Amino acid sequence: MPQSLLATDGYKFSMAEAGWPLRKETFYYSHRKGGPQVMPLDLEAYVRKLLPVPQPEDYAFLAQHDYEMGVGFKAAILRTERLTVRAVPRGALFLPREPLLTVTGPSALVSWLEPLLLQLNYRIQVATQALQDREALARALTTVSCEEEKRIALETLDQVGVKAVPIQVDTEGYLRRVRAQVKELVDIVEDPSRIFEVGLRAATCLEQHALALKACQDAGVQRTSNVEGARVLGRIPVGTMGHEHVQRYGSDDAAFRAMHERRPQRSSYLLDTFDTLLSGIPAAFKLISEEPQGGDSIRFDSGDKKLQYLYAVTRAKDMGIKPVLILEDGLDARMTREFEELRRQVGWEPTAQFYGYGGHIVARTMAHALTRDRVAAVYKLSCSGASPVMKFGNELAEGKQSVPGTPVIFRRRKGEGPLGLVGQAGEATPPGYFPLMESEAVTPSLAGLEGVAPEDQRIGYTATTQALVESLTRRHFPQGR
């Protein structure tokens, strides 16, 4: 069955309209943590099976909900022949922070893939744990949320040559847990319209996310980032801006203005691509002050959100503006209570503060622990046109700095040093290493780590990649960080 064009997050459509949908861009997929893991499948074939087949009714639905798409997007989404996939081969081992997959092609198309590609982490975790300890996997997968989640697990076991384990599907149990989770959040904020769901990227599959959306709807939450889910359930699709939009413009001010001036709808400005306090909030507030009745919002995403919140509220009051405040990224019930208390302390109206939940609703309610957060799976823009780009984030200690350029992996064959080196496409292979993405497929196994000291099971950057990182850091932080 063809993949629906709407099976992605709403902000993918708004960013395409405020960006350059036909521009050649590169994104990469990586796990930030979780130890060495194994690739169970042919990634290029997997990516191409995810590509959408747009229908006229898809565009009609988008237009009805303030996401009317232009000719550039419509052309880009069809140019699948321009897609280039570089990936580790089937059966390969990879390490945390290695860019195990890059997808290059028209901006709108390669960006569109993100939510579905991130669900790949479930397959990888099943494969890795099956090869490490089948009995532990059997305990982990005793119960799953839906038939599709079960099918994926059994398919993955077959791909890595491990005997199937008994798996029970408990859909009602999952629905009950999600409803309870959402009800608790609604009780805290006292109005379900102040909550929206953003968990498509945290789900194991589309069927599981559809169940989560149904449970959210039962609890009164009507907004979701999943556009296809919104269509099926008669809900409201939402989403304006992600880090990639700010990265491709190279500055908060330019990115925010592009969204504000190219789309007539309200915008939500994401603050932390470079630095929330030094550039994100100042750029957003400058633009909001030019049209204070526009109803635009700011979105806090990483770092010390309480500090950022208090600074933003104080600065907004000094400037006489009233942006809508949106909080996301790892929110749970405890944090929601704390921010509601902060809101009351500073005198911010409840109708001007909203909350977005992803993993807390979708993943923490699963019966197993093989979640996206467990491995911190990410899909990041690394090159826009001819320009390498990075996400810096607020705190380097969080490990959220991304890799620029068109990254490839060099694997150590002999000698000393990191087991993996992150280089650039076209770069000469360093002595003692080989290009992993050009290797032949092998039988999935964890045996590749035999004889490798734990301290060497790490990655480094080639001189070329390090030079890119340093150049971009100097450009965005000329005074240092």
C-alpha positions in Angstrom: 0.0 0.0 0.0 1.5 3.4 -1.0 2.6 5.6 1.9 0.4 8.6 2.5 1.9 12.1 1.9 0.3 13.0 5.3 2.2 10.4 7.3 4.7 12.9 8.7 4.7 15.9 11.1 2.9 19.1 10.3 6.0 21.3 10.6 7.5 19.5 7.6 5.0 21.3 5.4 5.3 24.7 7.0 9.1 24.6 6.8 9.0 23.5 3.1 6.9 26.5 2.3 9.2 28.9 4.2 12.3 27.3 2.8 13.6 26.0 -0.4 11.8 22.7 -1.2 13.8 21.9 -4.3 17.3 22.7 -2.8 19.6 19.7 -2.5 20.1 18.8 1.1 21.6 16.0 3.2 20.2 14.6 6.5 21.8 11.9 8.6 20.4 9.3 11.0 22.3 8.4 14.2 21.9 7.0 17.7 23.5 9.2 20.3 23.7 6.4 22.9 23.0 2.8 23.6 26.4 1.2 23.0 27.4 -0.8 19.8 24.3 -1.8 17.8 23.7 -3.9 14.6 21.9 -3.0 11.4 19.4 -5.8 10.6 18.3 -4.7 7.1 19.2 -3.1 3.7 18.8 0.6 4.6 18.5 1.9 1.0 15.7 -0.4 0.3 14.1 0.5 3.6 14.2 4.2 2.9 12.8 3.9 -0.6 9.8 1.9 0.7 8.9 4.8 3.0 8.6 7.4 0.2 5.2 8.9 -0.2 2.8 8.8 -3.1 0.8 12.0 -3.0 -2.9 12.2 -3.9 -5.1 15.2 -4.7 -7.0 14.7 -1.5 -3.8 15.0 0.6 -3.2 18.5 -0.7 -6.9 19.4 -0.2 -6.6 18.4 3.5 -3.4 20.3 3.9 -5.0 23.4 2.4 -8.0 23.1 4.8 -5.7 23.3 7.7 -3.4 26.3 6.7 -0.7 24.1 5.0 -1.4 24.9 1.4 1.6 23.6 -0.6 3.2 25.4 -3.5 4.5 24.1 -6.8 8.0 23.7 -5.4 7.0 21.2 -2.8 4.7 19.3 -5.2 7.6 18.9 -7.6 10.2 18.0 -4.9 8.1 15.3 -3.3 8.0 13.5 -6.7 11.7 13.6 -7.5 12.5 10.3 -5.9 15.0 9.5 -8.6 17.2 12.3 -7.2 17.6 10.6 -3.9 21.0 9.3 -2.9 21.3 7.0 0.1 24.6 6.2 1.8 24.4 3.7 4.6 26.2 1.1 6.6 25.5 -2.4 5.0 23.2 -4.9 6.4 24.8 -6.8 9.3 27.2 -4.0 10.2 28.0 -2.9 13.7 27.8 0.8 14.4 28.6 3.0 17.5 26.8 5.8 19.3 27.0 9.1 17.4 28.1 7.5 14.1 26.1 8.8 11.1 25.0 5.3 10.0 22.7 6.7 7.2 22.7 9.8 5.0 19.9 10.8 2.6 20.6 13.4 0.0 18.0 14.9 -2.3 15.3 17.7 -2.7 14.9 19.4 0.6 11.2 18.8 1.0 11.5 15.1 0.2 14.5 14.2 2.5 13.0 16.3 5.3 9.6 14.6 5.0 11.2 11.2 5.9 12.2 12.1 9.5 9.3 10.7 11.7 9.1 7.4 9.8 12.9 7.0 9.7 13.2 7.5 13.4 10.9 4.6 14.0 13.8 2.5 12.6 15.3 2.5 16.1 12.9 -0.1 17.3 14.0 -2.6 14.7 17.7 -1.9 15.5 17.1 -2.4 19.2 15.2 -5.7 18.7 18.0 -7.0 16.4 20.8 -6.0 18.8 19.2 -7.4 21.9 18.3 -10.6 20.1 21.9 -11.2 19.2 23.1 -10.3 22.7 20.6 -12.2 24.8 17.5 -13.8 23.2 16.0 -14.7 26.6 16.3 -11.1 27.7 14.6 -10.0 24.5 11.8 -12.5 25.1 11.2 -10.9 28.5 11.3 -7.4 27.1 8.8 -8.3 24.3 6.4 -10.3 26.4 3.7 -7.7 25.6 3.5 -5.1 22.8 1.0 -2.5 21.9 -0.3 -3.6 18.5 -0.1 -6.2 15.7 2.2 -4.1 13.6 4.7 -3.7 16.5 4.6 -7.5 16.9 5.1 -8.1 13.1 8.1 -5.8 13.0 9.7 -7.6 16.0 9.2 -11.1 14.4 10.4 -9.8 11.0 13.5 -8.4 12.6 14.3 -11.7 14.4 14.0 -13.5 11.1 16.4 -11.0 9.5 19.1 -11.7 12.1 18.6 -15.4 12.2 17.2 -15.6 15.8 14.3 -17.9 16.6 11.0 -16.2 17.3 9.9 -15.4 20.8 6.3 -15.5 22.2 4.8 -12.0 21.9 1.4 -11.0 23.2 -0.5 -8.0 21.8 -2.4 -6.0 24.5 -4.0 -3.1 22.7 -6.5 -2.3 25.4 -3.8 -2.2 28.0 -1.8 0.4 26.0 -4.9 2.5 25.3 -5.7 2.4 29.1 -2.2 3.6 30.0 -2.2 6.4 27.5 -5.6 7.6 28.6 -4.4 7.7 32.2 -1.2 9.6 31.3 -3.1 12.2 29.3 -5.8 12.6 31.9 -3.2 13.4 34.5 -1.8 16.1 32.2 -5.2 17.5 31.5 -6.0 17.6 35.2 -2.8 19.6 35.8 -3.3 22.3 33.1 -7.2 22.2 33.6 -7.9 22.5 29.9 -7.2 19.9 27.2 -7.0 22.6 24.5 -3.7 23.7 26.1 -2.1 20.3 25.3 -1.0 19.0 21.9 0.5 15.6 21.0 3.9 15.4 19.1 4.8 11.7 19.5 5.0 10.3 16.0 8.8 10.2 16.2 8.6 8.4 19.5 6.3 5.6 18.2 7.5 2.2 17.0 5.1 2.2 14.0 2.2 4.1 12.6 -0.4 1.7 14.0 0.9 2.2 17.5 0.8 6.0 17.1 -2.8 5.8 15.8 -3.7 4.0 19.1 -2.0 6.7 21.1 -3.9 9.4 19.2 -7.2 7.6 19.8 -6.5 7.6 23.6 -5.5 11.3 23.5 -8.8 12.1 21.8 -10.7 10.1 24.4 -9.1 12.4 27.0 -10.1 15.6 25.1 -6.8 16.4 23.4 -7.5 17.5 19.8 -4.2 18.6 18.3 -1.4 16.4 17.0 1.7 16.8 14.8 0.7 13.6 12.9 -1.1 15.0 9.9 -2.4 11.6 8.7 -3.6 10.8 12.2 -5.4 14.2 12.3 -7.2 13.3 9.0 -8.3 9.9 10.1 -9.5 11.0 13.5 -10.9 14.4 12.5 -8.4 16.3 14.6 -6.2 19.4 14.1 -2.7 19.1 12.6 -0.1 21.4 14.2 3.5 22.4 13.8 5.6 25.3 12.5 9.3 25.0 12.9 12.1 22.6 13.7 15.9 23.0 14.0 16.5 22.3 10.3 14.7 25.5 9.3 17.0 27.6 11.4 20.0 25.7 10.3 19.3 26.2 6.6 19.0 30.0 7.1 22.1 30.2 9.3 20.7 32.6 11.8 17.7 32.8 14.1 16.6 36.2 12.8 16.7 35.2 9.1 14.9 31.9 9.8 12.2 33.5 12.0 11.5 36.2 9.4 11.3 33.7 6.6 8.6 31.8 8.5 6.7 35.0 9.5 6.9 36.6 6.1 6.3 33.6 3.8 3.3 32.1 5.6 0.3 34.1 6.7 -0.5 31.8 9.7 0.8 32.3 13.2 4.4 31.2 13.7 6.2 29.4 16.5 9.9 30.3 16.9 12.2 27.5 18.0 14.8 29.1 20.2 17.7 26.8 20.8 19.4 25.9 17.5 22.3 28.2 18.3 21.8 29.7 21.8 18.4 30.4 23.4 19.4 33.4 25.5 21.9 35.0 23.3 20.2 34.7 19.9 16.9 32.8 20.0 14.9 34.9 22.4 16.3 38.3 21.2 15.6 37.5 17.5 12.1 36.2 18.3 11.2 39.2 20.5 12.5 41.7 18.0 10.1 40.2 15.3 7.2 39.9 17.7 7.5 43.5 18.9 7.1 44.6 15.2 3.6 43.0 15.2 2.7 42.4 18.9 -0.9 41.4 18.1 0.1 38.7 15.7 -0.2 35.9 18.2 3.2 34.3 17.5 4.8 32.0 20.0 8.2 30.9 21.2 9.2 27.3 21.9 11.6 26.2 24.5 13.3 22.9 23.7 16.7 22.2 25.4 19.0 23.4 28.2 17.8 25.0 31.4 14.2 25.7 30.4 13.2 27.2 33.7 16.0 29.8 33.5 15.0 30.5 29.8 11.4 30.8 30.8 12.0 33.3 33.5 14.3 35.4 31.3 11.8 35.3 28.5 8.9 36.4 30.7 10.9 39.2 32.3 12.2 40.5 28.9 8.7 40.2 27.3 7.2 42.3 30.1 10.0 44.9 29.8 9.2 45.1 26.0 5.5 45.2 26.5 4.8 42.1 24.4 2.9 38.9 25.2 4.2 35.9 23.1 2.5 32.6 23.5 4.9 30.2 25.4 5.2 26.6 24.3 7.1 24.0 26.2 8.2 20.6 24.8 11.2 18.2 24.9 11.0 15.6 27.6 8.1 17.1 29.5 6.3 14.9 32.0 3.7 15.4 34.7 6.2 16.7 37.3 7.7 19.3 34.9 4.3 20.4 33.9 3.3 21.1 37.5 6.5 23.1 37.9 5.9 25.2 34.8 2.2 25.7 35.8 3.4 27.0 39.2 6.0 29.3 37.4 3.2 30.6 35.2 1.1 31.5 38.2 4.0 33.1 40.0 4.9 35.4 37.0 1.2 36.1 36.2 1.1 34.6 32.7 -2.3 33.8 31.4 -3.1 30.1 31.0 -4.4 30.8 27.4 -0.9 32.0 26.5 1.0 28.9 27.7 0.8 25.5 25.9 2.5 22.1 26.3 3.6 19.5 23.7 4.1 15.9 24.7 5.7 13.1 22.7 7.5 10.3 24.4 5.8 10.9 27.7 2.5 9.9 26.1 3.5 7.5 23.4 6.6 5.7 24.6 6.6 5.7 28.4 3.2 3.9 28.3 4.7 1.0 26.2 5.0 -2.4 27.9 8.7 -2.6 27.0 11.7 -0.3 27.2 12.9 -0.4 23.6 12.0 3.2 23.0 13.6 6.0 20.9 14.9 7.7 24.1 16.8 4.6 25.1 19.1 5.1 22.1 18.5 8.9 21.5 17.8 8.4 17.8 18.1 11.6 15.7 17.7 12.7 12.1 19.6 15.9 11.5 20.2 18.3 8.6 23.9 18.4 7.9 24.2 20.2 4.5 21.9 22.7 2.8 22.9 23.4 -0.8 26.6 23.7 -0.8 26.8 24.8 2.9 27.5 22.4 5.8 25.3 23.2 8.8 25.1 22.2 12.4 22.8 22.3 15.4 24.7 23.6 18.4 22.1 23.7 21.2 22.5 25.4 24.6 24.7 23.1 26.5 27.5 21.0 24.9 27.3 18.7 27.9 23.9 17.5 26.6 25.7 16.0 23.6 23.2 17.5 21.1 25.8 19.1 18.8 25.2 17.6 15.3 27.7 16.6 12.6 28.1 18.9 9.5 28.6 18.1 5.8 28.0 14.8 4.1 29.3 12.5 6.8 30.6 8.9 6.2 32.1 6.3 8.6 35.6 5.0 8.4 36.0 1.8 10.5 39.4 0.9 12.0 41.0 -2.3 10.4 44.3 -2.2 12.2 46.5 0.0 14.4 45.4 2.2 17.3 42.8 4.9 17.7 39.0 5.2 17.7 37.1 2.3 16.2 35.2 4.7 14.1 36.1 8.0 12.4 33.5 10.4 11.0 34.7 11.7 7.8 33.3 13.4 4.7 32.1 11.9 1.4 34.9 12.0 -1.1 37.6 12.2 1.6 40.6 9.9 1.3 40.4 6.9 3.6 42.7 7.4 6.6 45.5 4.8 7.1 44.4 1.7 9.0 40.7 2.3 8.2 38.2 1.3 5.5 35.0 3.0 4.3 32.2 1.2 6.1 29.4 2.5 3.9 31.1 0.9 0.9 31.4 -2.5 2.4 29.4 -5.6 1.4 26.5 -6.9 3.5 27.3 -9.5 6.1 25.4 -11.8 8.4 24.2 -9.7 11.4 26.5 -10.4 14.3 28.1 -8.7 17.3 31.4 -10.5 16.7 33.1 -7.5 15.2 33.9 -6.2 18.7 36.0 -9.1 19.6 39.5 -8.0 20.6 38.5 -4.3 20.6 39.3 -2.7 24.0 36.3 -0.9 25.6 38.2 2.4 25.5 38.6 2.1 21.7 34.9 1.5 21.2 34.4 5.2 20.4 34.4 7.5 17.5 36.5 10.5 16.5 36.5 13.1 13.7 38.8 13.1 10.7 40.8 16.4 10.2 38.3 17.4 7.5 35.2 17.0 9.7 36.9 18.7 12.7 37.8 21.6 10.4 34.2 22.0 9.4 33.0 21.9 13.0 35.6 24.6 14.0 34.7 26.8 11.1 31.0 26.7 11.8 31.6 27.3 15.5 33.7 30.4 14.8 31.1 31.7 12.3 28.2 31.4 14.8 30.2 32.2 18.0 33.0 34.6 17.0 33.6 35.5 20.7 33.7 31.8 21.8 31.1 29.8 23.6 
